[in-house]
Amino acid sequence: MSQTVPPNLVSRTWSHPAEPPKAIPDAADIVIIGGGIIGISTAWFLARQGIDVVVCEKGHIAGEQSGRNWGWVRQQGRDSREMPMIVESLRIWRQLGEAIGEDVGFREQGILYLIDNDTQFERFAAWVKAVEHYNIGSRLIDARELGGLVQGTTARWLGALYTASDGRAEPHKATPALARAAAREGAAIFTACAVRGIESSAGRVSAVVTEHGTISTSTVLCAGGAWTSMFCRSLGIRVPQLRVRGTVARTAPSNRVVCNGNMIEGRLALRRRLDGGYTLAHGTTLEHPITPSTIRFGPKFIPALRMERRNLRLSLGRAFVDEWNTPKRWSLDEQSPFEKCRVLDPRPNRRILRQIREHTDVLFPELAGVPIVESWAGTIEMTPDVIPVIDQAEALPGFFIATGFSGHGFGIGPGAGKAIAGLLTGDGSGIDLREFRLGRFFDGTPIRPQTSV
Ligand SMILES: Cc1cc2nc3c(=O)[nH]c(=O)nc-3n(C[C@H](O)[C@H](O)[C@H](O)COP(=O)(O)OP(=O)(O)OC[C@H]3O[C@@H](n4cnc5c(N)ncnc54)[C@H](O)[C@@H]3O)c2cc1C
């Protein structure tokens, strides 16, 4: 029998307090702002080279996007500009558990985009052709082959776009495990340690000011996820970025296997979890709470909004007032906005949760008896062309930015970490980062999103 979602079921996974540091160092080679998968992967690559790196996280490791995502590690459907980095990232994921001595739940179980019309078929066929030279094995499969990969369903699809070399991993495990590995290699990682701002001397970075004191450094990476635009604005650096909210749920462990990897169609997205349960989400709906940033950056986001017009629900409410009331600059010896909100923990949308339950039960009747035991929401951040910014700020030498990973940053995280570490040291990584320049939004380069959030 079909079950409803208990109305008060909201995640408690992120409610525990983080441990503040007893002391912080006076100086470091590199300071990273943000303990998500981007900041932590970068720290891991740097520490392995013997570089003295410090990570400051205002809440706890993976408390925001990196611990709340669906757990898809995918090359499939990527923007062509991200392909070299995601292919490298998959290579790293395959060896990650062994390299750090912990199971992060990575399993190469493939990803399926289910097809129910000819337009989708043509779009996916064009994508397969465009990425052929990466040899990742993406291909279109028919309904018969699909039947071996998705079982117990009432639906009939024409086929699917399938990449067997894609995978899944556990978001609540991966970044904390990488953080422990980075610490073993010598990185200093501090939680409950908000960075309030940057000091400069002779026109370049000279120190990072945290709520617990100042760290002298010549190099800073801002990997602050959804907070990056606001942090950069306080330094006079413009980073166009908007937020969207995604609602997610997970079921109790189950021995009913309807799909062992990841699958998505219009109504439902599903990932098999390491514990045997499923992480579930709506297949298309995302929400954008309108804020002053929507108006400020709106014109640059028109191509992305046009592309997402069927999937995006706009709302006007509390988020507008909250952003309006947040100061744009603050004194570095006073509490900053980053200490006032340790963890972005939006409420899941109950209507979407009900739809997730209904769609699961209709598509997979075998799962109707498997209860949803947790639900949560996450704030995804995106740039106008839905690919990241990875660059040094022209206006402030020594200040680097890595943000805007959109709904695809978990999978690409280790590859991005390697690339960013190469950028920070100046040694390079073999991954070309020119497409990720911040300046592309201001120098007349056409803004062309290729994929959705
Ligand atoms: C619902 C949802 C589903 C998703 N699904 C997928 C998926 O299946 N696959 C995929 O690849 N990606 C997915 N993503 C996207 C992915 O999670 C993100 O792109 C990725 O985690 C971004 O990592 P990050 O390190 O840049 O940001 P975050 O994980 O958000 O980390 C940034 C950190 O910086 C900290 N911070 C900010 N400002 C300061 C400051 N001033 N001082 C100290 N600390 C600060 C924050 O507290 C935060 O912890 C999803 C995201 C969501 C929300």
PDBQT file of the ligand as one rigid body, heavy atoms in Angstrom, charges set to zero:
ROOT
HETATM    1  C1  LIG A 501      19.994  18.732  -3.863  1.00  0.00    +0.000 C 
HETATM    2  C2  LIG A 501      21.310  18.675  -4.600  1.00  0.00    +0.000 A 
HETATM    3  C3  LIG A 501      21.563  17.618  -5.472  1.00  0.00    +0.000 A 
HETATM    4  C4  LIG A 501      22.783  17.557  -6.153  1.00  0.00    +0.000 A 
HETATM    5  N1  LIG A 501      23.097  16.439  -6.860  1.00  0.00    +0.000 NA
HETATM    6  C5  LIG A 501      24.341  16.283  -7.383  1.00  0.00    +0.000 A 
HETATM    7  C6  LIG A 501      24.739  15.054  -7.961  1.00  0.00    +0.000 A 
HETATM    8  O1  LIG A 501      24.009  14.076  -7.949  1.00  0.00    +0.000 OA
HETATM    9  N2  LIG A 501      25.987  14.988  -8.526  1.00  0.00    +0.000 N 
HETATM   10  C7  LIG A 501      26.829  16.045  -8.535  1.00  0.00    +0.000 A 
HETATM   11  O2  LIG A 501      27.910  15.931  -9.099  1.00  0.00    +0.000 OA
HETATM   12  N3  LIG A 501      26.511  17.197  -7.905  1.00  0.00    +0.000 NA
HETATM   13  C8  LIG A 501      25.295  17.343  -7.319  1.00  0.00    +0.000 A 
HETATM   14  N4  LIG A 501      24.957  18.494  -6.671  1.00  0.00    +0.000 N 
HETATM   15  C9  LIG A 501      25.884  19.610  -6.682  1.00  0.00    +0.000 C 
HETATM   16  C10 LIG A 501      27.046  19.429  -5.726  1.00  0.00    +0.000 C 
HETATM   17  O3  LIG A 501      26.587  19.007  -4.466  1.00  0.00    +0.000 OA
HETATM   18  C11 LIG A 501      27.797  20.756  -5.614  1.00  0.00    +0.000 C 
HETATM   19  O4  LIG A 501      28.102  21.250  -6.908  1.00  0.00    +0.000 OA
HETATM   20  C12 LIG A 501      29.103  20.613  -4.841  1.00  0.00    +0.000 C 
HETATM   21  O5  LIG A 501      28.887  19.948  -3.630  1.00  0.00    +0.000 OA
HETATM   22  C13 LIG A 501      29.702  21.993  -4.601  1.00  0.00    +0.000 C 
HETATM   23  O6  LIG A 501      30.791  21.853  -3.728  1.00  0.00    +0.000 OA
HETATM   24  P1  LIG A 501      31.473  23.130  -3.078  1.00  0.00    +0.000 P 
HETATM   25  O7  LIG A 501      32.579  22.639  -2.264  1.00  0.00    +0.000 OA
HETATM   26  O8  LIG A 501      31.734  24.127  -4.163  1.00  0.00    +0.000 OA
HETATM   27  O9  LIG A 501      30.293  23.816  -2.208  1.00  0.00    +0.000 OA
HETATM   28  P2  LIG A 501      29.690  23.420  -0.779  1.00  0.00    +0.000 P 
HETATM   29  O10 LIG A 501      29.589  21.966  -0.597  1.00  0.00    +0.000 OA
HETATM   30  O11 LIG A 501      28.427  24.203  -0.649  1.00  0.00    +0.000 OA
HETATM   31  O12 LIG A 501      30.771  23.950   0.237  1.00  0.00    +0.000 OA
HETATM   32  C14 LIG A 501      31.039  25.318   0.441  1.00  0.00    +0.000 C 
HETATM   33  C15 LIG A 501      31.391  25.483   1.895  1.00  0.00    +0.000 C 
HETATM   34  O13 LIG A 501      31.925  26.787   2.121  1.00  0.00    +0.000 OA
HETATM   35  C16 LIG A 501      31.570  27.185   3.419  1.00  0.00    +0.000 C 
HETATM   36  N5  LIG A 501      31.735  28.642   3.517  1.00  0.00    +0.000 N 
HETATM   37  C17 LIG A 501      31.117  29.587   2.773  1.00  0.00    +0.000 A 
HETATM   38  N6  LIG A 501      31.554  30.824   3.119  1.00  0.00    +0.000 NA
HETATM   39  C18 LIG A 501      32.454  30.648   4.113  1.00  0.00    +0.000 A 
HETATM   40  C19 LIG A 501      33.232  31.548   4.898  1.00  0.00    +0.000 A 
HETATM   41  N7  LIG A 501      33.182  32.884   4.715  1.00  0.00    +0.000 N 
HETATM   42  N8  LIG A 501      34.064  31.035   5.837  1.00  0.00    +0.000 NA
HETATM   43  C20 LIG A 501      34.143  29.682   6.015  1.00  0.00    +0.000 A 
HETATM   44  N9  LIG A 501      33.411  28.797   5.312  1.00  0.00    +0.000 NA
HETATM   45  C21 LIG A 501      32.576  29.270   4.376  1.00  0.00    +0.000 A 
HETATM   46  C22 LIG A 501      30.121  26.702   3.552  1.00  0.00    +0.000 C 
HETATM   47  O14 LIG A 501      29.733  26.583   4.891  1.00  0.00    +0.000 OA
HETATM   48  C23 LIG A 501      30.167  25.373   2.817  1.00  0.00    +0.000 C 
HETATM   49  O15 LIG A 501      30.338  24.279   3.682  1.00  0.00    +0.000 OA
HETATM   50  C24 LIG A 501      23.751  18.601  -5.988  1.00  0.00    +0.000 A 
HETATM   51  C25 LIG A 501      23.483  19.640  -5.085  1.00  0.00    +0.000 A 
HETATM   52  C26 LIG A 501      22.296  19.668  -4.371  1.00  0.00    +0.000 A 
HETATM   53  C27 LIG A 501      22.076  20.768  -3.342  1.00  0.00    +0.000 C 
ENDROOT
TORSDOF 0
